[in-house]
Amino acid sequence: MSSRLPAHQRVFVGPDSTTLVLVLFTAVAWIATHRYSGIWHDAILYAGQAIFRIDPGPFAKDPFFAYGSQDGFTAFTEIYARAIQRLGLPTASIVLLGAAHIAWLGAAAWLLRVILRGLHYWLALILVAVLPGGYGAFGVFAYGETFLTARSWAEPAALLAVGCILRDRRIVALVSLVFAAAMHPVMAFPAALFLFFFGLRARQQLFAAMAGLASLVILRSVEVPPFQNLTTTMDHQWLALSMERSPFVFLDQWGADEYAEPLLLALLIATAALVSREGRRLWWCAFGVLAVGMGLSVLTVYWPGVLLVQMQPWRVLWLTKVLAVAAGMFLVQETWAASPYSRLLLGALAACASAGDSTALVGAALLSALLVARHGYGLEPRLPPWLVPLAWGVIALVIGERIVCTVLLSSVALDVTASSAAEIPFVNRIFAICKESGWFIFPPLLLGTWWLLQNRPASRRWLALLVGCAALFFVGHWQRTSDAQAEEDHLRQEGHRELAAIIQSDHLVYWGEGHHILWLVLHRGSYGSRQQASGIIFSRQTALEVNRRLTRLARLGLPDSRFGKLASPIAKAPELSTNLDGLVHVCHDPLLDFVVLPRLVTGARPAASIRLSPSAEVHHLYACAPLRAVPDPFPSTA
């Protein structure tokens, strides 16, 4: 694709005031649906890794760090660690995620502008911003996450690399790709595939593939990490534990409906390729990225190579999803004005896409075939006059049912019906509504804004003022604020001196459902928790040791001792005061120094009872050394 864009793509859509309104509107849509959610989920892992970079000593016996983790594959934690040292953990997390979000939206706009124009460009950008970004199985991952991880910094660079290669800016594309790979190689992989397919011709691809294969062989022969595992497969025990803890990594563990989205993405991209007149290469390259990623993931089912499993090649879905949104809007741009029949097919395809299940996929395949037949062969039946309004009614009914179900099943509906709904701050309700319902609120609002800008020029000033005020409102409340959040941020910034004086840096502690407190407040290692098993596909030793420790912890009955993702949750013991046997059994592991529990245990005297903040519950700290004098009630267990 030429580096010089056509005239309609070298400008936005009109005068500066029009562009300003649309830019502000897009920013509002993004911020309203991507509110900062704090340090939770995988953000805890990356914050812990950054603290580990600053002072690794206290984490020597923590299973997440002791045998290596995903931290060995990213340079992001070094950046994060330096930011924590300068700003403190809470501020560093906010600043780095805010910068990532700005870069993400800017890179997405840069990428989409080379593909689409005018209203279709802005609609695609809004849809990328507000559609649920989840991909893969079990709802684990999403693009544009609202918490800070290495993925947050890798995704914008990957989008930028794709946008640059489409403009034939190869050096910038390569630099962006290298940066993305340094942040998170798994997230950079689909962009690397796209650059390979789009940026190189057939002979160049062959040469690059041979050079890459030779490099891999050399790296394997000299045992450069992680390439020393290039031909090594997971043994049965490691593989079984990995499947139990992280089934989303393995395609044969996905449910039938979870295959519907990848197939729908492939269908949209392939249809765009078949309908396109000039940009066909772009769409076939995007299809190739998806095919290679999913094909390699299928290979792991039959040959679970260590490096291949760690690559998680199915995660090409994140970039493919962005490109599929662009492909869908490209179909609208190319075929909407052709005829009422084309518009009907597009509307029905949108209805199937909104349903997103395996049944709707069959309908989407048929509709795509009809679109291609109409475009390629001019096959367009004459529709009876009564059929068109009836069909549009059915389309509206299907999409409306999807919207109603979304609202009824969302947390918004539950909050509204709850007796405590009045206690929820107004700002939180607004953000919740936008988060849950943004995908069907913002696109119609954009259409209305576009119509006013094009047909009522005098509206530009008050629209700019209105959207600007909305942007200030959402920016001002992007970080959730409350007394509890302020106390938590203070603890993570200042630590807890009294507790740190008891738990020394060489102590290993199990904090029931609170390993994040040990990591982020006390900067101490944690004995074990379910989240600390997140890195088991990167280390066999981690898998075995975490399994051993969680098996022992299961005697205490707390939820964070559950190893498997699909296993039925272990109910929290209603009366921890009767669980002395479990406490004694856990303390018989010589590695363990203290156990911290939220309730008193009958028959054991806590070494201390601590309240982390004025509003927090009391936690009771039990020293393990005295309890080891009591015989282990379960000597044959772990």
C-alpha positions in Angstrom: 0.0 0.0 0.0 1.4 3.4 -1.0 2.7 5.7 1.8 0.7 8.5 0.1 -2.9 8.3 1.1 -5.9 9.3 -1.2 -7.2 12.8 -0.6 -10.3 11.6 1.3 -7.9 9.9 3.9 -5.4 12.7 4.2 -8.0 14.8 6.1 -10.6 14.0 8.6 -14.2 14.8 7.8 -14.6 18.5 7.7 -13.7 21.7 9.4 -11.7 21.8 12.6 -14.8 22.3 14.8 -16.3 19.1 13.3 -13.2 17.2 13.9 -12.9 18.5 17.5 -16.4 17.4 18.3 -15.8 13.9 17.0 -12.5 13.5 18.7 -14.0 14.6 22.0 -16.9 12.3 21.5 -14.6 9.4 20.9 -12.6 10.2 24.0 -15.8 10.4 26.1 -16.8 7.0 24.7 -13.5 5.4 25.6 -13.1 6.9 29.1 -16.7 6.2 30.0 -16.3 2.5 29.2 -12.7 2.1 30.4 -12.7 3.5 33.9 -9.6 2.7 36.0 -10.5 -0.3 38.1 -7.5 -0.2 40.4 -4.8 -2.9 41.1 -6.6 -6.2 40.8 -6.8 -9.2 38.5 -3.5 -9.6 36.7 -2.5 -6.0 37.7 -1.6 -7.6 41.1 0.8 -10.0 39.4 2.6 -7.2 37.5 2.7 -4.9 40.5 4.2 -7.8 42.5 6.8 -8.4 39.8 7.8 -4.7 39.8 8.2 -4.8 43.6 10.2 -8.0 43.2 12.5 -6.2 40.7 13.1 -3.5 43.4 13.9 -5.9 46.2 13.9 -9.6 45.3 15.2 -10.9 48.7 11.8 -11.2 50.6 10.3 -13.2 47.7 12.9 -16.0 47.6 10.4 -18.6 48.9 7.4 -17.3 47.1 6.4 -19.9 44.5 5.4 -17.3 41.9 8.9 -15.9 41.9 11.1 -18.7 43.0 11.3 -20.7 39.8 10.7 -17.9 37.2 7.5 -16.5 35.8 6.2 -14.5 32.9 8.3 -11.6 34.2 11.3 -13.1 32.3 9.6 -12.3 29.0 9.0 -8.6 29.4 10.9 -5.3 30.0 7.7 -3.6 31.3 8.3 -4.5 34.9 11.6 -2.6 34.9 9.7 0.5 33.7 7.0 -0.1 36.3 9.6 -0.6 39.1 11.3 2.7 38.3 7.9 4.5 38.2 7.0 3.0 41.6 10.3 4.2 43.1 9.6 7.7 41.9 5.8 8.0 42.3 4.7 5.2 44.6 2.7 2.2 43.6 -0.9 3.8 43.4 0.2 6.8 41.4 2.6 4.8 39.1 -0.3 2.4 38.2 -2.6 5.3 37.4 -0.1 7.2 35.3 1.2 4.3 33.3 -2.3 3.0 32.6 -3.5 6.5 31.6 -0.6 6.9 29.2 -1.4 3.4 27.8 -5.0 4.3 27.2 -4.2 7.5 25.4 -1.7 5.6 23.2 -4.2 2.8 22.6 -7.0 5.0 21.3 -4.5 7.1 19.2 -3.0 4.0 17.7 -6.4 2.5 16.9 -7.4 5.8 15.2 -4.2 5.8 13.2 -4.8 2.2 12.1 -8.5 2.6 11.2 -7.9 5.8 9.2 -6.0 4.1 6.5 -8.8 1.6 6.0 -12.0 3.7 6.3 -13.3 7.2 5.7 -15.9 9.7 6.9 -18.7 8.4 9.1 -17.6 4.8 8.7 -14.3 5.6 10.1 -15.8 7.3 13.2 -18.3 4.5 13.7 -15.5 1.8 13.5 -13.5 3.8 16.1 -16.4 4.1 18.4 -17.2 0.4 18.1 -13.6 -0.6 18.8 -13.8 1.6 21.9 -17.1 0.5 23.3 -17.7 -3.1 22.2 -16.7 -5.7 24.8 -13.1 -6.4 24.3 -13.0 -9.9 25.6 -11.5 -12.7 23.6 -10.7 -16.3 24.1 -12.4 -18.6 26.6 -13.6 -18.1 30.2 -13.6 -14.3 30.0 -10.0 -14.0 31.2 -8.6 -11.5 28.7 -9.7 -8.4 26.9 -8.0 -5.7 24.9 -7.8 -2.2 26.4 -8.0 -3.5 29.9 -8.9 -1.2 32.8 -6.0 -2.3 35.0 -2.3 -2.1 34.4 -0.3 -5.0 32.9 2.4 -5.4 30.3 -0.4 -6.0 27.8 -1.5 -2.4 28.3 1.7 -1.1 26.8 2.2 -3.8 24.2 -1.2 -3.4 22.5 -0.8 0.3 21.4 2.6 -0.4 19.9 1.3 -3.4 18.0 -1.6 -1.4 16.6 0.8 1.3 15.6 3.0 -1.2 13.8 0.1 -2.5 11.8 -1.0 1.1 10.9 2.5 2.0 9.8 3.0 -1.0 7.6 -0.3 -0.3 5.9 1.2 3.1 5.1 4.5 1.6 3.9 6.4 3.2 6.8 8.5 0.1 7.4 11.1 1.4 9.8 8.6 2.9 12.2 6.5 -0.3 11.9 9.5 -2.4 12.8 10.5 -0.2 15.8 6.9 -0.3 17.1 6.9 -4.0 16.7 10.2 -4.4 18.6 8.8 -2.2 21.4 5.6 -4.3 21.6 7.6 -7.5 21.7 9.8 -6.1 24.5 6.6 -5.3 26.5 4.7 -8.5 25.8 5.8 -10.9 23.0 2.5 -12.8 23.1 0.6 -9.6 22.3 3.1 -8.6 19.7 2.9 -11.9 17.9 -0.2 -11.2 15.7 1.3 -7.8 14.7 4.5 -9.6 13.7 2.5 -12.1 11.6 0.7 -9.2 9.9 3.9 -7.4 9.1 5.3 -10.7 7.7 2.3 -11.2 5.4 1.6 -7.6 4.4 5.1 -6.2 4.4 6.9 -8.9 2.5 6.2 -10.5 -0.9 6.4 -14.2 -1.6 10.1 -14.5 -2.1 10.9 -12.2 0.8 8.5 -14.3 3.0 10.3 -17.5 2.0 13.7 -15.9 2.8 12.5 -14.5 6.1 10.9 -17.8 7.1 14.1 -19.7 6.4 16.2 -17.1 8.2 13.8 -17.3 11.2 13.9 -21.1 11.3 17.7 -21.1 11.1 17.8 -18.6 14.0 15.5 -20.7 16.1 17.8 -23.8 15.5 20.9 -21.8 16.5 19.2 -20.4 19.6 18.0 -23.9 20.5 21.4 -25.4 20.1 23.1 -22.9 22.4 20.2 -23.1 24.8 19.2 -19.5 24.9 16.1 -19.0 27.1 13.3 -19.6 26.3 14.3 -21.3 23.0 16.0 -24.2 24.7 12.4 -25.5 25.1 11.7 -25.3 21.4 11.4 -29.1 20.9 10.5 -30.0 24.5 7.0 -31.1 25.4 5.2 -30.8 28.7 5.2 -34.1 30.6 1.8 -35.5 31.6 1.8 -34.1 35.2 2.8 -30.6 34.2 0.3 -30.6 31.3 -2.6 -31.9 33.6 -1.9 -29.2 36.2 -1.7 -26.5 33.5 -5.1 -27.7 32.1 -6.7 -27.7 35.5 -5.4 -24.3 36.5 -5.5 -22.5 33.1 -7.9 -24.4 30.8 -8.3 -21.2 28.6 -4.8 -21.8 27.2 -5.8 -25.1 25.5 -8.4 -25.1 22.7 -9.7 -28.6 23.6 -10.9 -27.2 26.9 -13.0 -24.5 25.3 -16.8 -24.8 25.1 -18.6 -25.1 21.8 -20.0 -21.5 21.9 -16.5 -20.2 22.6 -15.5 -21.1 19.1 -18.3 -19.0 17.7 -16.4 -15.7 18.0 -13.2 -16.8 16.2 -15.3 -18.2 13.4 -17.4 -15.1 13.2 -14.2 -12.9 13.0 -12.9 -15.1 10.3 -16.2 -14.9 8.4 -16.3 -11.1 8.5 -12.6 -10.7 7.4 -13.0 -13.2 4.6 -16.2 -11.6 3.4 -14.4 -8.2 3.3 -11.6 -9.7 1.3 -14.0 -11.2 -1.2 -16.0 -8.0 -1.6 -13.1 -5.6 -1.7 -11.9 -4.3 -5.0 -8.6 -2.6 -4.0 -7.8 -3.5 -0.3 -8.1 -7.3 -0.7 -4.5 -7.9 0.4 -5.1 -6.2 3.8 -8.0 -8.6 4.6 -6.4 -11.7 3.4 -3.3 -10.9 5.6 -5.6 -10.4 8.6 -7.3 -13.7 7.8 -3.8 -15.3 7.6 -2.9 -14.0 11.1 -6.1 -15.6 12.5 -5.5 -18.8 10.6 -1.9 -19.2 11.8 -2.6 -18.3 15.4 -5.5 -20.7 15.7 -3.7 -23.4 13.7 -0.8 -23.3 16.0 -3.1 -23.5 19.0 -4.7 -26.6 17.5 -1.2 -28.1 17.2 -0.7 -27.7 21.0 -3.6 -30.0 21.5 -1.7 -32.8 19.8 1.9 -31.7 20.5 2.1 -29.6 23.7 5.4 -28.1 23.1 6.6 -26.0 26.1 7.4 -22.9 24.0 4.3 -23.3 21.9 2.0 -23.5 24.9 3.7 -20.5 26.5 3.1 -18.5 23.3 -0.6 -19.0 23.5 -1.0 -18.3 19.8 -4.8 -18.2 20.0 -4.3 -14.7 21.5 -4.0 -13.4 18.0 -7.7 -12.9 18.5 -7.2 -9.6 20.2 -5.8 -7.9 17.1 -8.1 -9.9 14.8 -11.1 -8.6 16.7 -10.0 -5.0 16.0 -9.5 -5.8 12.4 -12.8 -7.6 12.2 -14.6 -4.5 13.4 -12.9 -2.6 10.7 -13.9 -5.3 8.2 -17.5 -5.1 9.2 -17.6 -1.4 8.8 -15.7 -1.7 5.5 -18.5 -4.0 4.2 -21.0 -1.2 5.2 -18.9 1.4 3.4 -18.7 -0.6 0.2 -22.1 -2.2 -0.1 -24.7 -0.1 2.0 -25.6 2.2 -0.9 -25.7 -0.5 -3.5 -29.4 -1.5 -3.0 -32.1 -2.2 -0.4 -31.2 -5.9 -0.7 -27.6 -5.1 0.3 -28.7 -3.1 3.2 -31.0 -5.9 4.3 -28.2 -8.4 4.2 -25.9 -6.1 6.2 -28.6 -5.5 8.8 -29.2 -9.2 9.2 -25.5 -9.8 9.4 -25.3 -7.2 12.2 -28.1 -9.0 14.1 -26.3 -12.3 13.8 -23.0 -10.7 15.0 -24.8 -9.2 18.0 -26.1 -12.6 19.0 -22.6 -14.1 18.8 -23.5 -17.8 19.4 -23.1 -20.9 17.3 -26.7 -20.7 16.0 -26.3 -17.2 14.8 -23.0 -18.2 13.1 -24.8 -20.4 10.6 -27.0 -17.5 9.6 -24.0 -15.2 9.4 -22.3 -17.6 7.0 -25.3 -17.7 4.7 -25.7 -13.9 4.7 -22.0 -13.5 3.9 -22.3 -15.9 1.0 -25.3 -13.9 -0.3 -23.2 -10.7 0.0 -20.4 -12.2 -1.9 -22.7 -13.5 -4.6 -24.4 -10.2 -5.0 -21.1 -8.4 -5.3 -19.2 -10.9 -7.4 -22.0 -12.2 -9.6 -24.7 -9.6 -9.4 -27.2 -12.1 -7.9 -29.9 -9.9 -6.4 -33.4 -11.3 -6.2 -36.4 -9.0 -6.5 -37.9 -8.8 -3.1 -41.7 -8.4 -2.6 -42.6 -5.0 -1.1 -44.0 -6.5 2.1 -40.8 -8.5 2.8 -38.4 -5.6 3.4 -40.3 -3.9 6.3 -41.0 -7.4 7.8 -37.3 -8.4 7.6 -36.2 -5.1 9.2 -38.7 -5.7 12.0 -37.2 -9.1 12.7 -33.7 -7.6 12.6 -34.8 -4.9 15.1 -36.4 -7.6 17.3 -33.3 -9.7 17.4 -31.0 -6.8 18.2 -33.5 -5.4 20.7 -33.7 -8.8 22.5 -29.9 -8.8 22.8 -30.0 -5.3 24.3 -32.8 -6.2 26.8 -30.9 -9.3 27.9 -27.7 -7.4 28.3 -29.5 -4.8 30.5 -31.4 -7.4 32.6 -28.3 -9.6 33.2 -26.0 -6.7 33.9 -24.9 -5.4 37.3 -26.7 -2.2 36.5 -30.1 -4.0 36.6 -29.1 -5.7 39.9 -28.0 -2.4 41.4 -31.2 -0.6 40.5 -33.4 -3.3 42.1 -31.3 -3.5 45.2 -32.5 -1.7 48.3 -29.0 -0.1 48.6 -29.2 1.4 45.1 -29.7 4.9 46.6 -26.4 4.5 48.4 -24.4 4.0 45.1 -22.8 7.3 44.2 -24.3 9.0 41.1 -20.9 9.0 39.3 -20.5 5.2 39.8 -24.0 4.6 38.4 -23.1 6.6 35.3 -19.9 4.7 34.7 -21.6 1.4 35.3 -24.3 2.2 32.8 -21.7 3.2 30.2 -19.6 0.2 30.8 -22.5 -2.3 30.5 -24.5 -0.5 27.8 -22.0 1.6 25.9 -22.0 -0.7 22.8 -25.6 0.2 22.0 -25.7 3.8 23.4 -22.7 5.5 21.9 -23.0 4.4 18.2 -26.6 5.9 17.9 -25.4 9.0 19.7 -22.5 9.3 17.2 -25.0 9.0 14.3 -27.1 11.8 15.8 -24.0 13.9 16.3 -22.8 13.3 12.8 -26.2 14.3 11.3 -26.2 17.6 13.3 -22.7 18.4 12.3 -23.4 17.8 8.6 -26.9 19.3 8.4 -26.9 22.0 11.2 -23.6 23.8 11.0 -24.7 26.2 13.8 -24.8 23.2 16.2 -21.0 22.7 16.1 -20.2 25.3 18.8 -22.7 24.0 21.4 -22.0 20.4 20.5 -18.3 21.1 21.1 -19.1 22.7 24.5 -21.5 19.9 25.5 -19.1 17.1 24.5 -16.2 19.0 26.1 -18.0 19.2 29.4 -18.8 15.5 29.2 -15.1 14.8 28.6 -14.1 16.8 31.6 -16.6 15.0 33.8 -15.4 11.6 32.8 -11.7 12.5 32.9 -12.2 14.0 36.4 -13.8 10.8 37.7 -11.8 8.2 35.7 -10.1 7.2 38.9 -12.6 5.8 41.4 -12.4 7.6 44.7 -13.8 6.5 48.1 -12.6 6.3 51.7 -11.8 2.6 51.3 -9.8 3.3 48.1 -7.9 6.1 49.8 -7.1 3.8 52.8 -5.9 1.1 50.4 -3.8 3.5 48.4 -2.2 4.9 51.6 -1.3 1.4 52.7 0.3 0.6 49.4 2.2 3.9 49.5 3.3 3.9 53.1 3.2 0.2 54.1 2.2 -1.0 57.6 5.0 -0.5 60.1 3.6 -2.5 63.0 2.9 -5.6 60.9 6.2 -5.2 59.0 8.1 -5.3 62.3 6.5 -8.7 63.1 6.8 -10.2 59.7 10.4 -9.9 58.8 11.7 -10.0 55.2 12.9 -13.6 55.5 9.5 -14.8 56.8 7.1 -16.7 54.6 3.4 -16.1 55.4 0.1 -17.4 54.3 -2.5 -14.6 54.4 -5.9 -16.1 53.8 -7.3 -14.4 50.6 -4.8 -11.7 51.0 -1.5 -12.5 49.2 -1.8 -9.1 47.5 -1.5 -7.5 51.0 1.8 -9.3 51.5 3.1 -8.3 48.1 1.9 -4.8 47.7 1.7 -3.5 51.3 4.4 -5.4 53.2 6.6 -6.3 50.3 6.9 -9.9 51.6 6.6 -13.3 50.0 3.4 -15.2 50.1 3.3 -19.0 50.9 0.6 -19.7 48.3 -2.7 -18.7 46.7 -4.6 -19.6 43.6 -3.4 -16.5 41.7 0.2 -17.4 42.4 -0.5 -20.4 40.1 -0.9 -18.1 37.2 2.6 -18.7 35.9 2.5 -22.5 35.9 2.8 -22.9 32.1 6.1 -21.0 32.4 7.7 -23.3 35.0 7.2 -27.0 35.8 8.6 -26.4 39.3 6.1 -23.7 39.9 3.3 -26.0 38.9 4.3 -28.8 41.2 5.1 -26.6 44.2 2.0 -24.5 44.0 -0.1 -27.6 43.7 1.6 -29.1 46.8 1.1 -25.9 48.8 -2.6 -25.4 47.8 -3.3 -29.1 48.6 -2.1 -28.4 52.1 -4.0 -25.1 52.3 -7.2 -26.8 51.3 -7.5 -28.0 54.9 -8.3 -24.4 55.9 -11.2 -24.3 53.5 -10.5 -20.8 52.1 -11.4 -20.0 48.4 -7.8 -19.1 47.4 -6.7 -22.6 48.0 -8.7 -23.8 45.0 -6.3 -24.8 42.3 -8.5 -25.6 39.4 -10.5 -23.0 37.5 -13.4 -25.3 36.7 -13.5 -27.1 40.0 -16.4 -26.3 42.3 -15.3 -23.5 44.6 -14.4 -24.5 48.1 -16.9 -22.8 50.4 -15.4 -20.5 53.0 -15.6 -22.3 56.3 -18.5 -20.9 58.2 -16.7 -21.4 61.5 -13.0 -21.1 61.3 -12.9 -21.3 65.1 -13.3 -25.1 64.8 -10.5 -25.5 62.2 -7.6 -26.0 64.5 -6.6 -29.3 62.7 -6.3 -27.5 59.4 -4.2 -24.7 60.9 -1.8 -27.2 62.5 -1.6 -29.2 59.3 -0.7 -26.1 57.3 1.9 -25.0 59.8 3.7 -28.3 59.6 5.2 -27.2 56.4 8.7 -26.1 57.6 8.8 -23.3 55.0 5.9 -21.5 56.6 6.4 -19.0 59.5 3.0 -17.3 59.9 -0.6 -17.8 59.0 -3.0 -14.8 58.9 -6.7 -15.5 59.1 -9.8 -13.3 59.3 -11.3 -15.2 62.3 -10.0 -16.6 65.6 -9.2 -20.3 65.7 -10.4 -22.1 68.8 -7.5 -23.7 70.6 -4.7 -21.5 69.1 -3.5 -18.1 70.5 -2.7 -15.5 67.9 0.7 -13.9 68.1 -1.0 -10.6 67.1 -4.3 -9.2 66.0 -4.0 -6.5 63.4 -6.4 -4.0 61.8 -4.8 -2.7 58.6 -7.0 0.5 58.6 -9.7 2.0 60.7 -12.5 0.5 58.5 -10.8 -2.9 57.9 -11.6 -6.1 59.7 -9.3 -7.6 62.2 -6.8 -10.2 61.0 -5.2 -12.7 63.4 -1.6 -13.7 63.0 -0.6 -17.2 64.1 3.0 -18.2 64.5 3.7 -21.6 63.1 6.7 -22.6 65.2 4.6 -23.4 68.4 1.9 -25.2 66.4 4.5 -27.6 64.9 4.9 -29.0 68.4 1.3 -30.4 68.0 1.2 -33.7 65.9 0.0 -33.2 62.4 -3.6 -34.5 62.2 -3.1 -35.3 58.5 0.4 -36.7 58.2 -0.2 -38.5 54.9 -1.3 -35.3 53.1 1.1 -33.1 51.2 
